[in-house]
Amino acid sequence: MLLHRAIVSMWRRAVVLALVLIGAALAAGACRRHDSGAFVVGFSQMEHNNPWRLAQTASLRAEAARRKYELVVTDAQGQTSRQVSQVEDLVARRVNLILLAPREYEGLAPALQAAKEARIPVILVDREAEGRPGEDYVTFLGSNFVQQGQRAGEWLARQTGGKAGIVELTGTSGSSVAIDRAKGFRDAIAAYPGMRIIASQTGDFSRAMGQSVMQNLIQAKGREITALYAHNDEMALGAIEALKAAGMRPGADVTVISVDGERAALEAIVRGDMGATVESNPRFGPLAFDTIEKVRRGERVPPKILITDKFFDRSNAAQFVAEAF
């Protein structure tokens, strides 16, 4: 009996010692990762469910490899709570800097606070989040989303002679990009009393949801619909399929304009299904790492760094198809 107790006691001590050694090894590994000489950048991507997001991540990976940075990529799969948790994990891993593509404008405060407390700089990429540049994050890299909406509205007003029954398919509810693209579009068409938004509904930047929402709106509005403004190409492409299924001709019965500039959209312009798309360039790699290197050198960085976007229509879409994402 005493021998049995002694054996059990020794076994327990061995297990505890093993767990302590494993924990120490993991901690040492984490420290070596941070102190190994490689500058580690965490990239919190909101999702990878469309060509734009895939192109953005690919651009960052390529530029990180070219400049010999280590890039750790996470995927929130369209969930803000998951994104907060993943940013907190990046902080726990002691990465040197975080690139954050926020799913929503609000809701990321705990993530930004965790990074701030750990003195890990955060750069917002392509979407804004609630907070102050220079305090809660370093800077925002992206397009002028209000201007994108304005360009779409101005083009549509010209194409329709200032008269249209417009369906608007909006992006992720609560995201800065959806708010700004909606505002810019409304600002542009405000001068045209004949331009009426007869329905505005989220398609969550998804082709499948854009098609489903458009099907429902066609049933509700029918031939009142003479124009479509989608906040991204994926929703526009889905809506085009819904229009065709309902016997309505995109490009003839319904004038379509969108935002992004993906290859499938440019091909749709060439076919005549889509009228135009405002570029929103996803290839942030060079700009992001230029900015990171400025931060590393201690240089002052402006609160916003905006990129210049092209505009694609029948006059130039064909020549840019090959280089589109």
HELIX and SHEET records of a PDB file:
HELIX    1   1 LEU A    2  ASP A   35  1                                  34    
HELIX    2   2 PRO A   51  ARG A   66  1                                  16    
HELIX    3   3 THR A   80  ALA A   92  1                                  13    
HELIX    4   4 ALA A  109  GLU A  117  1                                   9    
HELIX    5   5 PHE A  145  THR A  160  1                                  16    
HELIX    6   6 SER A  176  ILE A  189  1                                  14    
HELIX    7   7 ARG A  207  LYS A  221  1                                  15    
HELIX    8   8 GLY A  222  GLU A  224  5                                   3    
HELIX    9   9 ASP A  233  ALA A  245  1                                  13    
HELIX   10  10 ARG A  263  ARG A  271  1                                   9    
HELIX   11  11 GLY A  285  ARG A  296  1                                  12    
HELIX   12  12 ALA A  317  PHE A  320  1                                   4    
SHEET    1   A 6 GLU A  70  ASP A  75  0                                        
SHEET    2   A 6 VAL A  40  GLN A  45  1                                        
SHEET    3   A 6 LEU A  97  LEU A 100  1                                        
SHEET    4   A 6 VAL A 122  VAL A 125  1                                        
SHEET    5   A 6 THR A 139  GLY A 142  1                                        
SHEET    6   A 6 LYS A 304  LEU A 306  1                                        
SHEET    1   B 6 MET A 195  THR A 202  0                                        
SHEET    2   B 6 ALA A 164  THR A 170  1                                        
SHEET    3   B 6 ALA A 227  ALA A 230  1                                        
SHEET    4   B 6 THR A 255  ASP A 260  1                                        
SHEET    5   B 6 ALA A 276  GLU A 279  1                                        
SHEET    6   B 6 PHE A 311  ASP A 313 -1                                        
END                                                                             
